[in-house]
Amino acid sequence: MRINLEKGPSGTSPLFAAIPHRQCARAGYNGQSASAADLRLLEGAATGGGGGVLMLTDRARMETVAEYVAEGNVAQLGDPHFVKELTTWIRFNTTEAERRGDGLFGPALGIPVIPRWLGKIIMRTVVSAHRQNDRDITNVRSSGGIAVFVSEANDKAHWIDVGRRYERFALQATALGLRNAFVNQPVEVPRLRQQFAGWLGLGRRRPDLIVRFGYGPDMPRSLRRPLSDIVVSEAVT
């Protein structure tokens, strides 16, 4: 892909300053709710031309989301192809993470640093829907709220738009001292996505992302390739 850039006015903002600190913190939070003012800022950051966001802070509704997450875990972790793909994406130790520069770093998921051969055995024999549900339900209950990103259509333009809206949301949350993490299982399983949309009363709109947020700790970070490995710049005169 070739992108042409031109100089423009420079400036700073709280969202720009949050970029180095943003992360998906896949941990338990402290259960504290965000203030009404902060919820409005989050909602505004996540709303754009292609759709909006539903901010769920009612505990009963959050519990229903947790039930959908658990049902999604049963479907996904019962699929050997899903588990195989997930395993290939986890970097179980620092050496592997530094060499690849991508994927999910095991400690960021709460997994101790271990050799890949041992990680593959654990993924086959230890990881289960029951264990994952215990963790995910606890994490949802510890959160201050859940944001469901909704799009008006299912096409490439709206896929890109929802990603941009999530990035703004995540940066706004970081600027407010809030953590966030995906709980996308209900929208990754097609039959659950339809049921989930019906429960939310979305009509023809589409739920694309589900993000829990709250106050919690920093987690170890997954490594990424340096920008110089990804972007090639050319001076245009």
C-alpha positions in Angstrom: 0.0 0.0 0.0 1.3 3.5 -0.9 0.2 6.5 1.2 1.1 10.0 0.4 1.5 12.4 3.4 1.9 16.1 3.5 2.9 18.5 6.2 0.2 20.0 8.4 -0.2 21.8 11.7 1.2 20.0 14.7 -0.4 19.8 18.1 -0.8 17.6 21.1 -3.9 16.1 22.9 -4.6 13.8 25.8 -5.3 11.0 23.3 -2.0 11.5 21.6 -0.1 11.4 24.9 -1.9 8.2 25.8 -0.6 6.3 22.7 2.5 4.8 24.4 0.5 3.7 27.4 -2.5 2.1 25.7 -2.9 -1.7 26.1 -5.5 -4.4 26.3 -5.2 -5.3 30.0 -6.5 -8.9 30.2 -6.7 -9.0 34.0 -9.3 -8.5 36.7 -10.3 -5.0 37.6 -11.4 -3.5 40.9 -15.1 -3.3 40.2 -15.2 0.5 40.5 -17.6 2.3 38.1 -16.5 5.2 36.0 -18.1 8.6 36.6 -20.9 9.8 34.5 -18.6 12.5 32.9 -16.0 9.9 32.0 -18.7 7.6 30.5 -19.8 10.5 28.3 -16.2 11.0 27.1 -15.9 7.3 26.3 -19.2 7.3 24.5 -18.2 10.3 22.4 -14.9 8.8 21.5 -16.5 5.6 20.3 -19.2 7.3 18.2 -18.7 8.2 14.6 -20.2 8.4 11.1 -20.4 4.6 10.7 -22.1 3.7 14.0 -22.2 4.1 17.7 -21.6 2.3 21.0 -23.8 0.9 23.7 -22.5 1.6 27.2 -23.6 -1.2 29.6 -23.1 -0.5 33.3 -26.1 -2.2 34.7 -24.9 -5.3 36.6 -27.8 -7.5 35.4 -27.0 -6.7 31.8 -23.3 -7.2 32.3 -24.1 -10.6 33.8 -26.0 -11.5 30.6 -23.0 -10.5 28.5 -20.8 -12.8 30.7 -23.3 -15.6 29.9 -22.9 -15.0 26.2 -19.1 -14.9 26.6 -19.2 -18.2 28.3 -21.3 -19.8 25.6 -18.8 -18.4 23.0 -16.0 -20.1 24.9 -17.8 -23.4 24.8 -18.2 -23.1 21.0 -14.6 -21.9 20.3 -12.6 -24.0 22.7 -14.6 -27.1 21.6 -13.3 -26.5 18.0 -9.8 -28.0 17.5 -9.1 -25.8 14.6 -9.7 -22.7 16.7 -7.5 -24.0 19.5 -4.7 -24.8 17.0 -4.8 -21.3 15.5 -4.9 -19.7 19.0 -1.9 -21.7 20.0 0.1 -20.6 16.9 -0.6 -17.0 17.9 0.6 -17.2 21.5 4.3 -16.4 22.2 5.0 -18.5 25.3 8.4 -17.1 26.2 10.5 -13.9 25.9 12.9 -15.4 23.3 10.0 -16.4 21.0 8.3 -13.0 21.5 11.5 -11.1 20.6 12.3 -13.2 17.6 8.8 -13.0 16.1 7.8 -9.5 17.2 4.1 -10.3 17.0 1.4 -12.4 18.6 0.2 -12.5 22.2 2.9 -12.6 24.8 1.9 -15.4 27.3 2.4 -13.3 30.5 0.0 -10.7 29.0 -2.6 -13.5 29.2 -1.6 -14.5 32.7 0.4 -17.5 31.4 3.9 -17.9 33.0 7.0 -17.9 30.7 7.4 -21.5 29.5 8.9 -23.3 26.5 6.7 -23.6 23.4 6.6 -27.4 23.6 5.1 -27.2 27.1 2.7 -24.4 26.1 1.3 -26.6 23.2 0.8 -29.5 25.7 -1.0 -27.1 28.1 -3.2 -25.8 25.4 -4.3 -29.3 24.3 -4.7 -30.8 27.8 -5.4 -28.0 30.3 -7.1 -25.2 28.6 -10.9 -25.8 28.6 -14.1 -23.8 28.3 -14.9 -24.5 32.0 -11.6 -22.9 33.1 -11.8 -20.1 30.7 -15.4 -19.3 31.7 -14.4 -19.1 35.4 -11.8 -16.5 34.4 -13.8 -14.5 31.9 -17.0 -14.4 34.1 -14.9 -13.2 37.0 -13.2 -10.5 34.8 -16.5 -9.2 33.5 -17.9 -9.0 37.0 -14.8 -7.0 38.1 -15.2 -4.5 35.3 -16.8 -1.1 35.6 -18.8 -1.5 32.4 -19.0 -3.0 28.9 -18.9 -1.1 25.6 -20.6 -2.8 22.6 -19.5 -1.2 19.3 -22.3 -1.2 16.7 -22.2 -0.6 13.0 -24.9 0.3 10.5 -23.7 -2.2 7.9 -21.5 -5.2 7.3 -18.9 -3.9 4.8 -15.2 -3.0 4.6 -15.9 0.7 5.2 -17.7 0.0 8.4 -15.1 -2.6 9.5 -12.4 0.1 9.2 -14.7 2.6 11.0 -15.3 0.4 14.0 -11.6 -0.2 14.4 -10.9 3.6 14.3 -13.7 4.2 16.9 -12.3 1.5 19.1 -8.8 3.1 19.0 -10.2 6.4 20.0 -12.2 4.7 22.8 -9.1 2.9 24.0 -7.0 6.1 24.0 -9.7 8.0 25.8 -9.9 5.2 28.4 -6.2 5.3 28.9 -6.2 9.1 29.3 -8.8 8.7 32.0 -6.8 6.0 33.8 -9.1 3.2 32.7 -8.0 -0.3 31.4 -9.9 -2.2 28.7 -9.9 -5.6 27.1 -11.9 -7.5 24.4 -14.5 -10.0 25.3 -15.5 -10.6 21.7 -16.7 -14.3 21.9 -20.4 -13.4 21.4 -19.6 -11.7 18.0 -17.1 -14.2 16.8 -19.6 -17.1 16.8 -22.1 -16.4 14.0 -25.2 -17.9 15.7 -24.4 -16.0 18.9 -23.9 -12.7 17.1 -27.5 -12.9 15.9 -28.8 -13.8 19.3 -26.7 -11.1 21.0 -27.9 -8.5 18.5 -31.5 -9.5 19.2 -31.0 -9.3 23.0 -29.6 -5.8 22.5 -32.5 -4.8 20.3 -30.3 -3.7 17.5 -32.6 -4.4 14.6 -30.6 -4.4 11.4 -27.5 -3.0 13.0 -24.5 -5.2 13.7 -22.5 -5.7 17.0 -18.9 -5.7 16.0 -16.8 -5.4 19.1 -17.3 -6.0 22.8 -14.9 -4.3 25.3 -14.9 -4.4 29.0 -13.4 -1.5 30.9 -12.5 -0.5 34.4 -9.7 0.3 36.8 -7.0 -2.3 37.1 -3.3 -3.0 36.9 -0.8 -2.8 34.0 0.0 -6.1 32.4 3.1 -7.3 30.5 3.0 -6.1 27.0 3.2 -8.1 23.7 6.2 -7.1 21.6 5.8 -5.5 18.2 8.1 -5.0 15.2 9.8 -1.6 14.9 8.2 0.9 12.6 11.2 0.7 10.3 10.4 -2.9 9.5 6.9 -2.0 8.5 6.9 1.4 6.8 9.3 2.4 4.0 9.4 6.2 3.5 10.4 8.0 0.4 11.3 11.7 0.3 9.1 13.3 -2.4 10.5 16.5 -3.9 
